Structure formats: structure tokens, C-alpha cells
Amino acid sequence: MARRALGADHDIYLRLAHSYAYAVLECAAASRDELVFAEKLLEDTVRRFRRVLGTAHPSTSKAEDDLFYLRECLANL
């Protein structure tokens, strides 16, 4: 809903998408399918953060770190 209302490049939508992906990552009961979905969402979010906020922005750096960690988790499954 936020994406439709605000647009995919709006900073509030980007932060919501990042928060959702992070919540899935931190959930001990998350399935592999949920983690794969979170990875795709976070990849898109990181790309948009870089374009909209820039590579030096703290939100971009945090999302990149979370994507790296998520990929490590998926590799260890």
C-alpha cells in the first residue's frame, strides 16, 4: 500500500521495505522462501537507496550490511 501511495522511490517506502526485510531476517522461524523474498526486496531497496539517497547515506550503508548478512544466512542453510 505504501508503495502505491508514496511511490517506490519515496524515502518512507524505502525505510518500510528495509524494515520488513530486516524483520524477516531476524525472525527465527522464517522459512527459506521468506528469506529469499526478503533478499529480493532488500536488493531492490538497496539499489533505490543508492539512487535516491546516495551511497554515503547511513540508511544505504545499513541496508547494504543487512543484505550481506542475509546472503550469509541463506548460504548457511
C-alpha positions as CSV (number, residue, x, y, z in Angstrom):
1,M,0.0,0.0,0.0
2,A,2.8,2.4,0.9
3,R,4.4,1.7,-2.5
4,R,1.2,2.6,-4.3
5,A,0.5,5.7,-2.2
6,L,4.0,7.1,-2.0
7,G,5.9,5.6,-4.9
8,A,8.8,3.1,-4.9
9,D,11.4,5.8,-4.6
10,H,9.9,7.6,-1.6
11,D,12.2,7.6,1.4
12,I,9.3,6.4,3.7
13,Y,8.5,3.5,1.5
14,L,12.2,2.6,1.2
15,R,12.5,2.6,5.0
16,L,9.4,0.4,5.4
17,A,10.7,-2.1,2.8
18,H,14.0,-2.2,4.6
19,S,12.3,-2.7,8.0
20,Y,10.2,-5.5,6.6
21,A,13.1,-7.3,5.1
22,Y,15.1,-6.9,8.4
23,A,12.1,-8.3,10.4
24,V,12.1,-11.4,8.2
25,L,15.8,-11.7,8.6
26,E,15.6,-11.5,12.4
27,C,12.7,-14.0,12.7
28,A,14.0,-17.3,13.9
29,A,11.0,-19.1,12.3
30,A,11.5,-17.6,8.8
31,S,11.4,-20.2,6.0
32,R,13.9,-20.3,3.2
33,D,11.2,-18.9,0.9
34,E,10.6,-16.0,3.1
35,L,14.3,-15.3,3.3
36,V,14.6,-15.4,-0.5
37,F,11.7,-13.0,-0.8
38,A,13.4,-10.7,1.8
39,E,16.6,-10.9,-0.2
40,K,14.9,-9.8,-3.4
41,L,13.1,-7.0,-1.6
42,L,16.3,-5.8,0.0
43,E,18.3,-6.0,-3.3
44,D,15.7,-3.6,-4.8
45,T,15.7,-1.4,-1.7
46,V,19.5,-1.1,-1.7
47,R,19.5,-0.2,-5.4
48,R,16.9,2.5,-4.8
49,F,18.6,3.8,-1.6
50,R,21.8,4.3,-3.6
51,R,20.0,6.2,-6.3
52,V,17.7,8.3,-4.1
53,L,19.8,8.9,-1.0
54,G,23.4,8.2,-2.3
55,T,26.0,5.6,-1.3
56,A,27.2,7.6,1.7
57,H,23.8,7.8,3.4
58,P,23.6,5.8,6.7
59,S,20.4,4.1,5.6
60,T,22.1,2.9,2.4
61,S,25.0,1.5,4.4
62,K,22.7,-0.2,6.9
63,A,20.7,-1.8,4.1
64,E,23.8,-3.0,2.4
65,D,25.1,-4.5,5.6
66,D,21.8,-6.3,6.2
67,L,21.8,-7.6,2.6
68,F,25.3,-9.0,3.1
69,Y,24.2,-10.7,6.4
70,L,21.0,-12.1,4.7
71,R,23.1,-13.6,1.9
72,E,25.4,-15.2,4.5
73,C,22.3,-16.7,6.3
74,L,21.0,-18.1,3.0
75,A,24.3,-19.6,2.2
76,N,24.4,-21.4,5.5
77,L,21.0,-23.0,5.1
